[in-house]
Amino acid sequence: MRTAYTSSKIYLVIRMAVISSAAAVVLMHNHPSGDPTPSEADIKVTRDLIRAGQLMKIEVLDHVIMGHPNRSSLRELGYFAW
């Protein structure tokens, strides 16, 4: 069930990018705990969105996780180099 949920969210993000005629997207969400460390789910969803974006010629520029007071960039952490 978790996979279907994640797949539907990926579809919605890519769909909104297509509707907006976006050439690229920056993903951002918050971690209410204040710890911006990416979870395994954050990393997997990011990689799945990069793959889906590649199919649609939409570049994922970064995925930023907001904490308090810090933030994490998955690109800066090296998760885009796979």
C-alpha positions as a Markdown table, in Angstrom:
| # | Residue | x | y | z |
|---|---|---|---|---|
| 1 | Met | 0.0 | 0.0 | 0.0 |
| 2 | Arg | 2.9 | 2.4 | 0.7 |
| 3 | Thr | 4.2 | 1.9 | -2.8 |
| 4 | Ala | 0.9 | 2.9 | -4.3 |
| 5 | Tyr | 0.7 | 5.9 | -2.1 |
| 6 | Thr | 4.2 | 7.0 | -3.1 |
| 7 | Ser | 3.6 | 6.3 | -6.8 |
| 8 | Ser | 0.4 | 8.4 | -6.8 |
| 9 | Lys | 2.3 | 11.3 | -5.2 |
| 10 | Ile | 5.0 | 11.1 | -7.8 |
| 11 | Tyr | 2.4 | 11.1 | -10.5 |
| 12 | Leu | 0.8 | 14.2 | -9.0 |
| 13 | Val | 4.1 | 16.1 | -8.8 |
| 14 | Ile | 5.0 | 15.3 | -12.4 |
| 15 | Arg | 1.4 | 16.0 | -13.6 |
| 16 | Met | 1.5 | 19.5 | -12.0 |
| 17 | Ala | 4.9 | 20.1 | -13.7 |
| 18 | Val | 3.5 | 19.1 | -17.1 |
| 19 | Ile | 0.4 | 21.2 | -16.6 |
| 20 | Ser | 2.6 | 24.2 | -15.7 |
| 21 | Ser | 4.8 | 23.6 | -18.7 |
| 22 | Ala | 7.8 | 23.4 | -16.3 |
| 23 | Ala | 11.2 | 22.6 | -17.7 |
| 24 | Ala | 12.5 | 22.0 | -14.1 |
| 25 | Val | 11.2 | 21.7 | -10.5 |
| 26 | Val | 12.6 | 22.2 | -7.0 |
| 27 | Leu | 11.0 | 20.0 | -4.4 |
| 28 | Met | 10.6 | 21.2 | -0.9 |
| 29 | His | 9.0 | 19.9 | 2.3 |
| 30 | Asn | 9.4 | 20.3 | 6.0 |
| 31 | His | 10.2 | 17.9 | 8.8 |
| 32 | Pro | 8.1 | 19.1 | 11.8 |
| 33 | Ser | 10.6 | 17.5 | 14.2 |
| 34 | Gly | 13.0 | 20.2 | 13.2 |
| 35 | Asp | 15.6 | 17.7 | 12.0 |
| 36 | Pro | 16.2 | 18.1 | 8.3 |
| 37 | Thr | 18.1 | 14.9 | 7.8 |
| 38 | Pro | 16.6 | 13.1 | 4.8 |
| 39 | Ser | 14.8 | 9.8 | 5.6 |
| 40 | Glu | 15.2 | 6.7 | 3.4 |
| 41 | Ala | 11.7 | 7.5 | 2.0 |
| 42 | Asp | 12.8 | 11.0 | 1.1 |
| 43 | Ile | 15.8 | 9.6 | -0.8 |
| 44 | Lys | 13.7 | 7.0 | -2.6 |
| 45 | Val | 10.9 | 9.4 | -3.6 |
| 46 | Thr | 13.6 | 11.9 | -4.8 |
| 47 | Arg | 15.2 | 9.3 | -7.0 |
| 48 | Asp | 11.8 | 8.1 | -8.3 |
| 49 | Leu | 10.9 | 11.7 | -9.2 |
| 50 | Ile | 14.2 | 12.2 | -10.9 |
| 51 | Arg | 13.6 | 9.1 | -13.1 |
| 52 | Ala | 10.0 | 10.2 | -13.8 |
| 53 | Gly | 11.2 | 13.7 | -14.7 |
| 54 | Gln | 13.8 | 12.3 | -17.1 |
| 55 | Leu | 11.0 | 10.5 | -18.9 |
| 56 | Met | 9.0 | 13.7 | -19.3 |
| 57 | Lys | 12.1 | 15.9 | -19.9 |
| 58 | Ile | 11.6 | 17.7 | -16.6 |
| 59 | Glu | 14.7 | 18.3 | -14.6 |
| 60 | Val | 14.6 | 17.9 | -10.8 |
| 61 | Leu | 17.0 | 20.6 | -9.7 |
| 62 | Asp | 17.0 | 19.8 | -6.0 |
| 63 | His | 14.9 | 18.5 | -3.1 |
| 64 | Val | 15.2 | 20.7 | 0.0 |
| 65 | Ile | 14.0 | 19.6 | 3.4 |
| 66 | Met | 13.3 | 22.4 | 5.9 |
| 67 | Gly | 14.0 | 21.9 | 9.6 |
| 68 | His | 14.3 | 24.4 | 12.4 |
| 69 | Pro | 16.6 | 26.2 | 12.2 |
| 70 | Asn | 18.5 | 24.3 | 9.4 |
| 71 | Arg | 17.7 | 22.8 | 6.0 |
| 72 | Ser | 19.1 | 19.9 | 3.9 |
| 73 | Ser | 19.7 | 19.9 | 0.2 |
| 74 | Leu | 19.7 | 16.4 | -1.3 |
| 75 | Arg | 21.8 | 17.7 | -4.2 |
| 76 | Glu | 24.4 | 19.2 | -1.8 |
| 77 | Leu | 24.4 | 15.9 | 0.1 |
| 78 | Gly | 25.3 | 14.0 | -3.1 |
| 79 | Tyr | 22.0 | 12.1 | -3.6 |
| 80 | Phe | 21.7 | 13.4 | -7.2 |
| 81 | Ala | 25.0 | 11.7 | -8.3 |
| 82 | Trp | 23.9 | 8.2 | -8.9 |
